[in-house]
């Protein structure tokens, strides 16, 4: 085994553990994707988690913006041809970006959405749609009804319980007969917004995946 292979494997394990601990529901959904899409989804979720942590890591707006600028630079490196900076999430994200030839602007769109949260409310539609579009890209899905459902679930995920979230979930579920089954790994977490007990989730996700529901 080469040193580069060991470094890549270490980065993947770090990303997997980060998402498993910080975002278990979407982690469970990603497990239903085949490799390498599974690793790509986890890299995107770890990236999203790091952006979401910005407001928690610092209350100083200037420092928060510096942190997000660091990620903009990291995204540019991830999309380039040179070796990206030595940070596990950046390294895994770089593999994802290069494998799918993702335009860096698509990842920057998620950073920009999170920047609004520094001194104001998060635009959940903007942020949810940006992540959903990236996830669909790594799953190789370009299908309008599936995109509509994924965006609805992505936005609902960022909302507190209420009528608006319920409407988005209803919108996504109304599209079940039309969605591409390959998108289930990013749609299954909608189940967790319905109050399923933690111990039931793995089985609930598995059963829902078999039935094509979410």
N, C-alpha and C positions, 0 to 999 in steps of 0.2 A: 504494500500500500504506500502510495506517495504522500508527501507532506500536504500537497494541495487537496488530495482526497480526504485526508484526516481533518483538515481545516473545514472543508465543505460539510462533512458529516457532523462535526462539532457544531457548526452553525445551524444545521437542520435540527439537531437535537435541542439546541437552545431555543429555537423558534417554537418547536413543538411544545416544550415545557412551559414557555411563556404563555402561549395561547391556552394551553390546557388549564393553567392556573388562573389566568385573568379573564378568560372568555369561554368557559366550559361549554355553554350551549352551542355556540357557533363552531367550537372545536369538534363537538360530536357530529355536527352536520358535515363538516369537512371530511371526516373519516369515511364518508360514503362515496367520495370521489376517488377515481383510480389515480395511481401515480402516473406522471409527475404532477397532475393537476392538484392532487391533495397537498403536496408540498407547496405548490404555488398559492393555493388558497390560504394556507397557514402563514405563509410569508406576508400576504396582504393583510391578514388579520393582525399579525404582530406589528406591522407598520401602522395600521389604524390605531392599535392600542397605544403605541408610543405617541402618536399625535394627540390622542384623547387625554393622555397623562399630562400634557403641557400645562393645563390650568391647575392641576394638582401639585405639580413639581414646583411651580413658582407662582406667586401672586403678583409679581412685578411685571407689568405689561412689556417693558423693554426686554427683559430677560426672556419672557415667553416668545417674543418675536425673534430673538436671537436663536432660540432653540429651534423654532420652525424654519429659520433660514438655514440652519445647519442641515436640516432634513431636505430642503430644496437642493442644496449643494450635493448631498448624498444621492439624491434621485438622479441628478445630472450625471454623476459618476457611475451610478448603476446602469444607466442607459448607454454609457460610452463603451469604449473598447479597452481602456486601461483597467488595471486592477482597482476595485473599489476600496474605500477605506475599511480598515480592519474593525468592523463592528458586526456581530453575528446577524442581526436583522438586515443590515445593509447588504451583507454578502449573500444572504438567501434571496433578498429582494432583487439583487442584481441578476441572479440566475433566472428568476421569474421574468423580469423585464426583457432580458436578452432572448430567452427561449420563445417568448411570444411577440417580440418586437413591439413592446408597448411604448407608445410615445410618452416621453417624460411629462408632457403637459397634462396627461390623464392622471398621473399621480400628484402633480402639483395642484390640480383642481381639488383634491381631497385635502391637501395642506391648506389651501386658501379657504376652504370651507371651515376648517378648524380654527383658522386665525380669527374669524369673526367672533369666536367664543371667548377670546381674550378679554374683551371689554363689552360684551353683549351676549345676546342669546344665540345659541347654535341654530343655524338654518338646517333643520333636520332633513328637509327634502333635498337640499343641495348636497349635504354630506352623505346621506343614505344613497342617493342616486349615483354619486361619484364612486363609492365603494362597490355598489352593485354592478356598475358598468365594467369596472376592473375585473370583478369576479367572473362575469360572463365572458370577458375576453379570454381569461385563462382556461375557461371551460370550453372555449371554441363555439360559443352560442351567439348567433346573430338572428334573433327571431323576435318580432315585435311584441306578441303577447307575453312571451317569457320575460322580456325586458321589463314590461309593465308590471308583471307580478313581482319580479326580483326587486325592482325599485320600490314598490309599495311595502314589501317586507323590510327592505333596508331602512326606509324612513320610519316605519312603525317601530323598529328595534330601538330607535333613539328617543322615542316618546314615552312619557309616563302613561299610565292607564287612563283611558278616557274615550270619549266618543270619536275623536279624530283618529286615534290609533285603531279603534274597532272598525272604523270605516275603511281604513287602508287594508287591514287584514281581510275584511269582507271582499274588497276589490281584488286582492291577490287570490283568494280562494275561489272566487267566481271564474277565474281564468284556468282553474285546474284541468279542465278537459283539453285545453289548448297548449299548455306549457310543454316545453321539451323536457322529458324525464331526466336528462343529463343535468338539469339545473337544480334537482332536488337537494344536493348538498348545501346550497345557499338558501333554500326555501324551507327546509325542515325546521330551522330554529324558530319559525313562526309558532310552532307547537308550544314552545316554552313561554310564549306571551299569554298562554291560556291557563297558566297556573298549575302545570303538571309538577308533581313532587319530584325532587332531585333523584331519588332512587328509581323512579319509573322512567326517566327520560331515555336512557339507552335503549330499553325495550320499545318504548313508544316511537322513537325515531326509526328503529329497525322495522317495526310493523307498518308505520306510515310510508316508509320508503318502498316496501313491498307492494303497497296498495296505490302508490303514486299520489299520496295525500300529504298535506302539510297544514 
